[in-house]
Amino acid sequence: MQERQKKLGGHIVRSYDDELSAMGALMQTMGERIQEQLAKSLEATLTLDQSLALMVIEEDDEVDRLALDIHELTFDMLSLRQPTAIDLRAIITARKISTSLERIGDYATNIAKRSMLLCKHPRFESLSAIPRMGTMTSDLLASVLKAYREMDLSLALEVWRGDEALDETYTALFREILTYMFEDQKTISRCIHILFMIRNLERIGDHSVNIAEAVHFLITGKMPTGKRPKPDEWVEFNDGETFPPHHET
């Protein structure tokens, strides 16, 4: 029976081994693109560089195409092949991780869009919140992609547990920025943009943890046990978004 052929990412995919190799290459490329996208969005925010922010927004289409390619390829592999247990886990994990990466790309794009809006205002002290959270978030993402690339279970668990520090930083920054808003109403518009930016960074951390769980499943066949720590108190806004509470002093 002649092997079916498929054009994917500029290459002809002819066999199951080719498909596995193509899947790995696509995942590697997507991870690199996401890291670049996040780094550029953070730099655009710090420098108020509109052209760099626009580049991040335009590059999001490429990330979406990579996610679609991975989903199509893994669907075909699940539907038409008979993967072994470890290959099945690899295929399922690739689908899950690519979905999380696509969402991280969306959040990086949202940060870039907010940075373009901040360009319309005078530079603001609370922008210091972005590098503080941005470094932590970028480190989590880099670590979990390394864990996936190197099949490093201990590093995946480190990321899975390390999200607590990011959540604590987010809570502290949220309250700090609200204080600016209450003390000076002229800062409200700028502060709202920054609040949503750090919220996007916190969500990137959550998706990095989701990837860590997927890596754990890939290596062990099981999800990590235990409950990830979360801040004790959260409040719901009317749009369904969850934010830490603000306590007046």
KAHUMO-V322293 format. One record per run of one state. SS is the DSSP state (hx for helix, st for strand, lp for the rest). FROM is the first residue (numbers start at 0). LEN is the number of residues. Records with the same first field share a line. If there is no record, write none. Layout:
SS=FROM-LEN / FROM-LEN
This chain:
lp=0-5 / 8-2 / 13-2 / 47-2 / 80-4 / 118-6 / 150-2 / 183-1 / 220-14 / 236-5 / 243-6
st=5-3 / 10-3 / 234-2 / 241-2
hx=15-32 / 49-31 / 84-34 / 124-26 / 152-31 / 184-36
